[in-house]
Amino acid sequence: MSADAKPSGLALIKAEIDRQHADALASFARADMVAAQIARNARETGRLLLIGMGGSHFVNRVAEPIYRALGLDTSAVVASEILAQALPDLPRAAILTSQSGASGEILQLLLRPAGQERRFGLTLGADSPLAKAIPSLIGVGGMERGFAATRSLLISLTLHAAVTVALGLSPADTLASLLSPPVPDVDDAVEHLAGFKTFIFSGRAELSGLAESGSLCLMELARLPALALEGGQFRHGPLEVLSPDVGVVIFRPAGPMAASAMAQVKVCLEAGTRPIVIDVSGEVPVEGSLNLTLPRATGLPAAISILPGLQELLIRVAGKRVERLGEPVRSTKVTGIE
């Protein structure tokens, strides 16, 4: 490649992935002061609002049940919904998440009075409008350049983990998942999924948001329809879409919801489709599924552990369908104001 040539979309994505764990660890180490402010305000008000768009919203969806388990009344809402219909003015902490710090909807929200809401940011753009406007958790390494969210997801999850540590959780599992990320063999899963043209991703609890992230990534990179459904929602009607022509990826959590995930697997098998199961339950897999088994994990460390293998799986599946991978046709990396 000549000095003037631009790196390919795939090269940009791979460059992000290659440094994501180092950047995430550095981000975690530097987040304590702002994380403590967020935790203190959230405890004082008892409420936490997580605001984002696209991949940033799905990161918030991963974190949402973790904050609830810590005793906070937490909701993850897309910024465009708040712009269309403002939420009641209540005392609460709010985290505005935008990897660039310049998403159009986030900028519009910043122009609205905060009222009783104490706002904080979460971004990779240290010099962005978001970071300049409000106290922010800043990801190390600058803005993401690859089109599909990869490094930004891992860093954003890690910054949320820093807040949970300020709220009282141990950092041990998060650090372990970053220092020694599991490396599942995805070869068989890639070959299995490569022939499908329609996909369903499904997860429960903190893995529901990760399923939504996976769906978005595949739609962006492979330009194929991919539906994301929380596990319970999957049962209420959408099971009718199952057939041997639909590829299914199920995220199996540890704990009580592991059994529910396996019930979904059995329904898929009965419908003639063999699901990929990304499994952090620590339990025996259901015979017939194609399991990507990782060490047992819960909470944000579970999502952080799954993410690298999920990235490899989806990028390789998309690479079998798209020639100029990671080079968008209709989208931009940073979406401006409508």
N, C-alpha and C positions, 0 to 999 in steps of 0.2 A: 504494500500500500504506500503510495507516494505521500510526501509530507503534507500536500494540500488535500488529499482524499479524506473524506469523512468516514469514520468507522461505521460498520453496518449496525443495524438495529440489534442483531444478535450479539455482536461484539460489545455494544454498550450494556446490554443486559448482563452478560457474563462478567464484565468489569465490575458492575454493581455487586453481583453475588460474591465475587472473589474477596471483596473487602467488607462484606456486611457484618460478619461476626466481630471483627476487630473494631469497626466503627460503633457497633452496638455496645460492646464492652466499654469503650471510651465514653459513649453517651451516658451509660448507666452511672459511671464513676463521677460524672460532672453534674448530675441531675438533682443532687440531694437538696440544694437550697430551695429551688422552685418547687420541687416535689413536696417539701415540708410545708411550704405556703399553701399549696393546694390541699394537702391533707388537713391542715389546721382549719382552713375555711370550710372544707366539706364537713368536718366533724362539728364545727360550730353551728352550721345550718342544717345538717342532716341530709342535705340534698346535693346531688351531683348531676350535671347535664353534660353529655358528651355530644359534640356537634362536629359534623364533617360531611364530606361528599366522596362518592366513589370508594376507592380503596381505603381512604381515611375513615369513612363511616364504618366500613367492615372491621377495621382495627378496633374502633370503638365498640362494635358489637361483640367482639371477643372479650374486651375488658369489662363490659357492662355487668355480666353476672358475677364477676369477681368482686367488683365494688359492692354489689348488693349483698353478697355473702359477708362482707365486712361491716354490714349494718347501715349502709347508705341507701337512700331512696334515689336510685340511679336510672336514667333513661338515656339511650343513644338515639338521636334524632338527626335527620338530614337537614342541612342548613336551608335548602330550598323550601322545605315545609314550614320552617319558622318564618321565612320571608313572606310566604303566602298567607300564613295565619300565625300571628305572634302568640307566644306562650304567655300565660299569666305572669305578672311581675311578682316573683317570690324571692325571698332570700335564699341563695344557693351559690355553690361554686359551679363554674362552667369551663370546660376545656374545649377550645376551638382548635380542631385538628386539620392541618393542611400541610402536606409534605413540602410544597413550594412556599407556603405562607402567602400566596398570592391568588388563591382560587377566587373566582368572581363572587360566589355566594358568601364566602367568608369576608371578603372586603366590604360587601354590602351590609353584612351584619355589624361589622365594626363601626359603620356610620350611624347605627341606631343606638340610642342611649341604653346603657346597661341597666339602669334602674337599680333594683336591689341585688342584682346578680354581680358576683365578683368573677371577672373573666381572666382566664389564663390561656396561653397558646401552647400548641405542640406542633413543632415544625422542624424541617431540615434546613430551612432558609434563615440563617442567622441574621442576614441583613434585609429580610423581607418586611413588607408592611405589617404582617401579623406580629413578628418578633419585635418590631419597633413600637407597636401600639400598646402591647400588654405584656406582663411578665410571662415568659415562655420557657418551656422545656425545649432545648435545642439539640437536635441530633448532630453528631459529629460527622464531618466529611462533606458537607455541602449538599445542595439539591441533587436529587436523583436525575440521571440523564436518560436511562433506558425507559422505553415507552410503558411497558407493563410494570406495575408496582412490585418490586422485589425487596431490595435493600431498605426502602422506606417502610415497608411493612414490619420487617424485623426490628428496625430501630424504634419505630413507634410503639410496638408491643413492649419493647424493653423500657421505654420511657414510662409507659403505664405501669410496668412492674416496679419502677422506682417509686411511683406514688404509692403503690400498695405496700412497699417496704416502709415508707413514711407513715403509713396507716397501721403498721404493726406486723406485717408478714416477714418471715425470714427471707433474706436474699439468696440463701444457699442453693435452692433448686433452680432459680433463674440463672445464677452464675454457672452452675454445672451445665445447664442446657446450652449456654453460650460458649463455654470453654471446651466442651466435648460434645459437639452436636452429633446425634446419630446419623449414620449414612446408610439408609436402606437400599437394597438392590431393586431398582425399579424397571429393569429390563423387561420382565414378563408383563408388567402392568402397562408399559408403553406399547408393546406389541398388541396387547389385548384391546386397548382403547383406540388405537390408531384407525381402526376401520369404521368407527361410529361417526355419525353426522349430527347426533343430538345427544345431549348429556343432562344428567341430573346429579347435583351435589347435595348431600344432606348431612347435617350434624346436629348435635344437641348441646345444650349448655354453652360453655365457652367455645366449643368447636363448631357451633352454628355459624358464627361470624367467619370462621376460617373456611367453612364450606362456601360461604358467599364470596370470599376473596378468591377461592379457587375457580369458581364459576366466572367471575369477572375476568380473571387472567386468561382463561381459555377463550372467552369471547373476544377479548382484545387481540390475542396472538393468533388463534386459529380461525377467527371469524366464523365461528359456528355457534348455534344457539345452545346455551347452557343454563338450565334452571337451577336456582338454589332454594332449598326448602328446609326450614327447621324440621327436625325429625317428627314431631307431633303433627305438624301441618302436612307433612308428606302423606300421613295416614288418612287424612280427611278429604278424600276425593282424588288427589293427583296420582294415586297408585294406578288409576285407570290408564295412564299413559305408558306404563311399563310394557315392554315387549323385547324380543331378541334384538331389535334395531336400536335400542336406547342404551347408551353407556351410563353406568351408575357408579358414583364414588361416595362411599359412606364413611364418615369419621366416627370411630367408636371410642367414647370417653371411658375413663376409669370411674368406678363407683356405680350407683344404682342405675344410671342410664345405659350402662353397657348392655344389659339384657334387652332393653328396648331397641337398641341398634341392631342386635342380632335378630330380633323379630323382623325388622325391615329386610335384613339380608335374606331370610328364608322366603319372604314374599317375592323378592327379586328373582331368586332361584326358581320359584314356582312359575313365574312369568316368563322364564326362559332366558333371562339375562344374568350373567355372572358378574356380581359387583366387585369392584375394588374396595377393600376395607383398609383404611388407614387407622391402625389400632394402637392405642396407648392404654388399653384397659388392663393389661397384665393377665388376661384370661385366655382360655383356649378358644381358638377361632372356630367358626361354624364350618363344617366340611362343605366344600364346593365353592366357597368364596376365594378370591385371590387376595391374600392378606399381605399388607406391608406392616410388619410387626415392629414396633419401637418399644423401648423400655417404658414401664408404667409411669405415667405423669399426670398431673392435674393442674388446673388453673392456667395462668399465663405461661408457665414453663412447658406445659403440654403443647400449646400452640407454637411456642418458640422452637420446640424440638421437632415438630411436624413440618414446619415451614420449608426448610431447605430441601427435603425429599420431595415435597409437593411441588416446589418450584422446578426441580429437575424433571419430574414426571410431566408437568404441563408444558414446559418449554419443548421437551422432546416430542411429545404428541403433536404439538402445533407445528414443529419443524417438519413433520412428515406430510403436512397439508399445505403449508404456505412457503413460497420461495423466499420472499423478502421479509423474513420473520422480524417482528418488532419494528416495522416501518409502517405506521398507521396511514390509512387511506382517507378517513373522514374525521379523525380525532386529533387533538393536540395534547401534549403532556400536561400543560397548565391550561385549564379551561377558564376563559375570561367571563365577563359579565354578559348575560344574554341581551 
